[in-house]
Amino acid sequence: MNEVRFDYIIIGAGSAGCVLANKLSENPRHKVLLIEAGGSDARFWIKVPLGYAKTFADRAVNWGYTTEPDPGLNGRKAYWPRGRVIGGSSSINAMAYLRGLPHDFDDWERAGATGWNWDVVRKSYEALECQVEGAIEKGSGPLVVSDVSAGMHPFVLNFLDAAREMGWPVARNLNGEDAEGLMRMRSTVRNGRRWSAADAFLRPAMKRSNLRVISRAFVDRLIVENERAAGVQFRSGGAQHLVRANKEVILSAGAINSPQILQLSGIGPVALLEAHGIEVLNELPEVGKGLQDHLAVSQYYRANEPTLNNTLGTGLGRILAGLRYILTRNGPLSIPVNQISGYVRSSPVSEVPDVQVYCNPMSYITHTSGAVAVDPAPGFLLCVQPSRPTSRGQVTIASANPADPPLIQPNSLATSEDCETVINASRLLKKLAQTKAIRAVTEAPLQPDIATMDDAALLENFRSRAGTVFHPSCTCRMGHDASDSVLDARLRVHGMKGLRVVDASAFPNVTSGNTNGPTIMLAARAAELILQDA
């Protein structure tokens, strides 16, 4: 096994890893290695904004995990796509961009993540972003966040009218001064193409001679010597390799794979490691625990006027949309499907917005395999997602073999508080569907119809039909000490030297909205901390 040395070794070229590779390699004296299990992101369906319907189930770019049966969801297993490609999940996600709400980050600080409150992280967001509205650009950061409303389907105006009937603000930008209401979703899209973390951060950095990127490399374990992360053992090209770190090893493999790699390396709960014959090098009981995710339930409706289904629900329509995109880089394929979204309160007594609403001008079916089928008849969906669940699950290795996928136990709806929020959110969905604006464009609700459901039926509907919106987090969370967390507030693994975890697993709690923006922000701040400590 050949041995090579780098100053910083980053595991995972996803949303966080791409940012770290860029920031840490800015100093030409730093020799940086980025290891990624997947391959190139130079794929047509990755670059096309609506193409994630294709990559959603594509095992060539996707780990394609399946959870264990979830008691809170009537024993159902869930399909959990995670990016296995340069850019990670930012290369296969729906491109929705939300920073989160101020209280999310103030709660992080209360949980022990000192220095991660809203006043601090807001400055990091502002430094990262270039918010584009037509010809106007606000900010000079590398992360392009676009207002794509000009290309949205006209049907979305019905959703905004319904929001006004509900008494919700119609916000201009929930990534600015607004903190509540529905808006035309901002997206990580640039000039009609996906703008992933690889596009924004990694590709410019790859011009530097001090950064090396190795793709299609599968990490087996960390090398730990004298309570220090000394290097990484990985497989690539049919051979095993060992690389050593002069300064730090940084895990950015995501909320599923980062705890898996720690556990395989002897860092984690003693009983779990001993059960699989792994030597315990650092007893950390919280590794893999604390898993949080967002769950949403969608209700579908047949429309009495055209929606995106009229274009994308037929073979000819898809061909014409494809030709339009290739020739002009606009049209339906240039706009992500989540067109209207935002934060609202599930009840009058809610102190803060606690539900995210999605309104899409299209109806479709997502099969358990991950395949997506668009309804040929005009339709739309209304969707609600409790924003700050309190239930927590876990991720654990299934064996000592790195090739075996880990066990994912979401533990959904395990608290009475979460069940109450689900009922309130579902009531909200019922009310939204009954607004004049929505009833005027509804031909019929598709089954099951929630209009006549009582609270018990609404909860059961959620248990039997709700699904993840793919925001796993918190499995290596920051906190006070090893009794309640995996990391300190500088993202260092408790009881270890030279080892940090920088990705969504480090969140103390899941943020209120889509998690890609917070993950990129976290990585940018992490790079600052790493360089300070160096």
N, C-alpha and C positions, 0 to 999 in steps of 0.2 A: 504494500500500500504506500503510494507516494505521499509525502507530507510537504505541504506548502503553508506559508504564513501570510496572514493579513492582519491589519490593525482591527478592522471591524468585519464581522461575519453576520450577515442578515439572512434569516431563513424565511423565505416567502416573498415573492414579487407581487404582492397584492396591493390594496389601497395604501396600507401603512408602509410596506417594504419599499415601494417605489419612492415615496417621500423621503424615507431615511437614506436610501441610496443616493438621492440627489443632494440632500443637505450634508451628509457626512463626507461626500467626495468633493465638495466645493474646495476644501483645503487640499492642494495637490500632494501634500506630505502624507495624507491618509490613504492607505491602501485598503480598498473596500471590496468585499466579495458579496454578491447577492445570489442566493441559491433558490431556484424555483422548480417545483415538481412538474409543472406543465410546460407546454411549448409556446410557440409564437402566437401573438394575438392578431397577426396579419391575415384575417379572415373576413370575407365579405359580410357575413351575418353578425359579426362582432361590431363592425363599423357602422352598420345601418341601425339607426335608433330603434325601429320596431323589430329588428332582427333577433331580439332576445327571446322571442317566441320560438326561434329555431335553436338557440344555444341552451335554452332552459333544460332540455333533456339530452343534450349532446355530450356523451361521456368523453369525447376528445378534449373538451375544455372545462369539464365539470366533474367534481368528485361524486356527485349524484348520491348523496347519503340517504339512508332511510332510518327513521327513528325507531326506537322500541315502541311496543303498544303503549298508548297514553291513556291511563285510566280516566283522566279528566275530559278526554275527547272520545268517550265510549269505547276505549280500547283500540282506537284506530292507530295505524302507523302513518307517518307523514313523510313525504318526499322533501328532502332538504338539499337543493342545489347549492354548491359552493364552487367558486371559481378555481379551476386548476389550469391556469394559463397566465402568461405575462399580463399583469394588470389585475389578476385575481378576480374577485367578485365585481370590481369596478368595470371589468370587461364583459360581464354577462348580466349585470343588474338592469333595473328599469330606469336608471339615470335620474330618479327623483332626488332633488337636493333640498334638504332642510337642515338647518343648524341644530335644531332642538330648541327648547324653551329655557329661559333664564333659570327657572327653579330646578331644572334637571342638573345643572352644573353646580348650583349652590348646594344641592343635595349630595353631589359627589364630594364636595369639601366636608360636609357634615359627616360623611361616611369614612373620612380619614384621608381623602385625596387633597391634602393641603396645597393651595396654589392653583386649583382647578375650578374656581368659582366663575360665575358668568362675566364679571368685569375683566377677568384675566383672559378667558378663552375668546371673548368677543374680539379682542385685539388680534389674536391669532387668526381668526376667521377673516378679518378685514385685510390682513397682510397676504393671505393666501388667494383671495378671490379676485376675479375679474367678472363683475356682473354686467351682462350685456343686455341692453334693451334697444332693439333696432340698431341704429348707428351709434348709440351712446354706450360708452364703456365706463363703468364705475369701478375703480380699483385697477391695480396693475399686476396682480398676482397671476401665477401660472394656471390656476384652476378656473376654467371658463364655466360660468353658470349663466345660462341663457334664458331669456323670456321668449318662449317659442309660441306665444299665444296667437301670433299672426297666422300660423299654419294650422291652428286647432279647428276641429270640426264645428260648424255653426251650431250644432245641437247643444254645445256646452253652455250657451246663453240661457237655456232652460234651467240648468243647474244653478246658475248664479241668481236667477229670478227666484228659485225655490229657497236659496239661502237667505235672501232678503225677507221672504215670507216667514222664515223661521226666526227672524230677528238676529241673524248672524251677520257680522260685518263682511263685506266683500273687500278683502285686503289686496293691496297692490303687490306687496312683497313681504312674506313672512320671514325672510332672511334680512329684513331691515328693521324699521322701527315698529312695524306691526307684529303683534304676538298672538292674535286670535282672529278667527274667521276663515273663510274659504278664499282661495285664490287660483289663478291660472298657474299651474305648477311650473316652478323653475327646474331646469334640467341641465345636467352636465353634457351638453350638446354644443358643438361648435360648427357653424356653417353646414348644418345638415348631417353631421357625423358625430358619433359617440366621442366624447372627450374623457377618456379614462385616466386613472392615475398614471398609467404607463405613458399616455400621450402628454400629460401635463408635466410630469416629473422625471420619469425614467429615461424617456427617449432623448431629451436634451443632455442628461448626465452621461449617457453612453458614449458621447464623443470624448469623454475624458479618459486618459490612459491609465489613471489610478483606480478605475472602477471596472471590475470584471463581473459579468453576469453568466451564470451557468444554468441553463434550462434543462428540463427533463432529468432532473437530479432529485432523487428520493432520499430524504434524510432518515437515517436509522436511529441515531441517538446523538446526544451531546457527550463530549468527553469532559468528565469532571475530575479534577485533581486538586486535592487539599481544599475542598469546598469552593473551588473556583471553576468556572466554565472555561476550559482551556482550548476547546475546539469542537469540531463537528465531524461526524462520520456519515458519509452518504454514498449512494450508489448512482453511477452514471456510465452509460456506454458499456454496460455489462461488467463493470469493475467497481470495486470499493475504493473510496478515497478518504483521506483524512486531511483536514485543514485545521490549522491552529490560529488562535486569535491572540494578538499581542495586547489588545485592549479589552474588547467586549464581544460577546455573542449576543445577538438580538433576535428573539423569536417574534416573527410577524406572520405566523402561519394561520392566523384566524382563530375564532372562538372554539372551533372543533379540533383543529390540528395542533395548536399550541399546547393545550393541556395534554394531548396525546403524546407529543414529543417529550414533554417534561416527565410524564409518568414512565415512558419507555426508558428514560435516562436515569431512573431511580430517584426522582424528585416528586413527591406526592404522598398520598395516604398510605401508611404502613401496611395495613391489612390488604389493600388492593395489590400493592407491589409484591408482597410476600406470597399472595395467592397465585401470582404468575411467575414466581421464581426470580424476581428482579431484585438485585441488591439495593437496599435503601441507602441512598447517599445523602438525602436531605428530607427529613420528615416534614411534610407540608400538607396537612389534612385538607386544606381548601382547594388544592389543585383539581380542577375539573368541576368543582361545585359552584353553586350560585348562578347557573345558567338561566338567562332570561331571553325572551323572544316576544315579538308582537304577533298576536292572533287577530284575524279579521274574518267577518262573515259577509258574503256578498249576496244580495238579492237581485234577481234578473227580471227584466221587464221587456215585453214586446212593444215596440214603438209604432206609432201611427204616422211617423214622418221619417225621412232618411237619417240613418246613422252610419258609422263606419262599416257596419255589416254589409250595407249595400255595395260597398267597394271591395272589402276584403273577405266577404263571405262566399265569393264564387271564384272559380279558377280563372276566368277571363278577367275579373276585376283585379285579382292579385297580379296577373301578368301586366296589365295596363299600369297598375301602381308601381310595379317594379321598373318598367320602362321609363315612366315619368321620373322616378328617383335617379336612375342611371343617367338620364339626359339632363336633368335640371337640379338634382339633389334636393328636391322638395316634394310635397305631396304627402300622403298618409304614412309612408314609410319613414319620413324624416322627423316624425313627432312621436315621442313615447306615448303609450296608451293611457297612462295616468295623467289626465289633462286638468282635472279640477280636484283640489284637495285642500286640507287645512285642519286647524285645531278648533274644537268647540267644547262646551261644557255639557256633560251628560245629564246634569240636573241643576235646578236653580241653586242648590246648596253647595255645588262644587266650587272650591276656592280658586282653582286654576283650570284651564282647559285640560280635560282628561281623556278626550276621545279624538282620534283622527278620522276624518271622513274622506272617502274617495268617491268621485263620480266620473264614470267613464262612458263615452258615447259609443260603446260597443258591448255586445254580450258574447261570451265564449265559454267553453268548458275546458278545464284543465284536468286531464286524466291522471290517475295515480302514478302512471309511468312518467309523467312530466310533459306528455304531448299536449298541445293546445289546439283546439278546434273552434273556429269561429262559426257562430250561428248564421246561416244564409239569410234569414229574415231580419229586418231592422230591429234593433234592440239596444238596451243600455243596462248599466248596473249601478247600484247604490251600495256602498260598503262602509262599515264602521269597524274601527280598531281601537280597543282600549289602549291608551298610550303608555300608562305606567303600571304594568302588572306587578303584583307582589309575590307571585308564585316563583319558585326557583327549582330548576332541575339539575342535571349533572351530565358530564361526559367522562367516560371511563374506558380504559383500554379493554379490549376483549381477550387479548393474549399478549405474550411477549414478542410476538411477530409483528414488526412494523408494517407489514403489508396488510394485516387484518384491520378493517375499518373499526373505529371505536364505537362503543355503545352510547347512543344519545337518548337520554330519558328527559323529555321536556317537563313533565310534572305539571301540566297545564291546569288552570282553574283549581289549584289546590287550596286556595284561601277563600273564605267567605267574602272578603273585600273584592276579590276578582270576580266572583259570581255576581255580586251586586252591581258592579260596573258593567258587566256584560248585559244584565237585564236593562239597566238604564240606557245603555248604548243602543240596544235593540229597540227599545221604546222610541228612541230618537229616530231610528231608521224608519219605523212605522209612520211616525209623524211627517218625516221628510217625504215619504212616498205619497202622502195624502195632501200635500200642498197643491194649490191650484195649478202651479206651473208644471208640476210633474204629472198630475192627473190629466192635464190637457194633452200631453204627448204620449200617454200610456194607452195602448190597445188592450193589454191584459198583463197581469203579473204571471210570471212563470213559477211553477210549483217548486218548493212549497211557498204559499202565500202567507206572509206574516200578519196580514191586516187584522185577522180575527184571533190571533194568538194571545193568550194571557201570559203572565210573567213566567210561569213554570214551563209553558210551551216555548217561549222565547229562549229560555236557558237551554232547554233540550235541543232546540234548533241549532243553537250555537255549538253545543257539544257534538252534535252529529254532523255538522257541515263546516264549521270554521276551520281555517287553515293558517299556516304560518305565512307571514309576509317577508320571511327570510332575513331576520335581524338578530341572529344569535349573538350573545354577548355575555360578559361578566364571569367567564369561567376561570380567569386568572386575575381577578379584580384587585384594584388598589384598596388599601384600608389601613387600619391602625397597626396591626401586627399579625404574626402568623396564626393567631387564634381566630381571626375573622377574615383573612385575606391571603393573597399570594404575593402581592407587590406592595412596596411602600409608595409614597407619593411621587417619587422620582422614577417609578416603574422598574425598580430593582427587585429581584426575587429575594424574599426574606431568607436570610441565612446563607446567601451565596455572594460570591464576588464575580464581577465580570459578566453578569447575566441579567438581561432585562426582557420583558415581554411588552411589545408595542403593537397592539391591534385592538379590535373591539372586545377581546376577552379581558382587557384591562379596565373596562368601564366598571365603576362600582355599582351602577344600575343602568338599565337600558334608557336611552334618551326618548323623548316623547314621539319623535318622528323617525324618518328614514335615517339609517345609521352610517351611510357612506361618508357624508360630510363630517360628522363628529370623529370618525376614524381617521380621516385625513388630517383634521385639525390636531388630534391627539398625537399623531406621528410627527407633525411639524414642531409641536412643543417638546416632544420627547427628544428630537434631535438637538434642540437648544439645551436641554438638560444634560444630554450625553456630552456635548461639547464643553459645557461649563465644568462638568465633573472631570473631564480629561485635562 
